[in-house]
Structure formats: structure tokens, C-alpha cells
Amino acid sequence: MAVVTFGDDPVGEARALQSLLSLWLAEQTLPERATPAQAHCKYDEDGNLRTLTVILGGD
């Protein structure tokens, strides 16, 4: 599990997400078939992304 904390820089947030996901994907073995996954985003009252939760292998 990884926790990413966002600040007030949308470009920095996008770069952090891209880097984190790239590193994680590089560690994974490629399956014959993709496993089910879910993603949940939460935004603050100003519309800024605050959390992104990704659940792999969920229903």
C-alpha cells in the first residue's frame, strides 16, 4: 500500500502520481489477463484531487 499526500501544485501532483504508478508497474509481472480493479477519487470543496484509492483484485 502507498499513501500519496497532495499539495496545492496540480502539476506536481500529476508528476507524483505518474512516478508512483510507473515505479509500481515496473515491479509487476504481466498477467495473461488483467485483474479486476477499482479506483476512487476524493476532491476537496475547490475541486482539487485529495485522495486516489486504487484497489486491485477487487470485485
Contacts in CASP RR format, 6 or more apart in sequence:
PFRMAT RR
TARGET T0000
AUTHOR 0000-0000-0000
METHOD contacts of the structure
MODEL  1
MAVVTFGDDPVGEARALQSLLSLWLAEQTLPERATPAQAHCKYDEDGNLR
TLTVILGGD
2 20 0 8 1.000
2 24 0 8 1.000
4 16 0 8 1.000
4 17 0 8 1.000
4 20 0 8 1.000
4 52 0 8 1.000
6 13 0 8 1.000
6 16 0 8 1.000
6 48 0 8 1.000
6 49 0 8 1.000
6 50 0 8 1.000
6 51 0 8 1.000
7 13 0 8 1.000
8 48 0 8 1.000
10 48 0 8 1.000
13 49 0 8 1.000
17 52 0 8 1.000
35 56 0 8 1.000
35 57 0 8 1.000
35 58 0 8 1.000
36 56 0 8 1.000
36 57 0 8 1.000
36 58 0 8 1.000
36 59 0 8 1.000
37 54 0 8 1.000
37 55 0 8 1.000
37 56 0 8 1.000
37 57 0 8 1.000
37 58 0 8 1.000
38 54 0 8 1.000
38 55 0 8 1.000
38 58 0 8 1.000
39 52 0 8 1.000
39 53 0 8 1.000
39 54 0 8 1.000
39 55 0 8 1.000
40 51 0 8 1.000
40 52 0 8 1.000
40 53 0 8 1.000
40 55 0 8 1.000
41 49 0 8 1.000
41 51 0 8 1.000
41 52 0 8 1.000
41 53 0 8 1.000
42 49 0 8 1.000
42 50 0 8 1.000
42 51 0 8 1.000
42 52 0 8 1.000
42 53 0 8 1.000
43 49 0 8 1.000
43 50 0 8 1.000
44 50 0 8 1.000
END
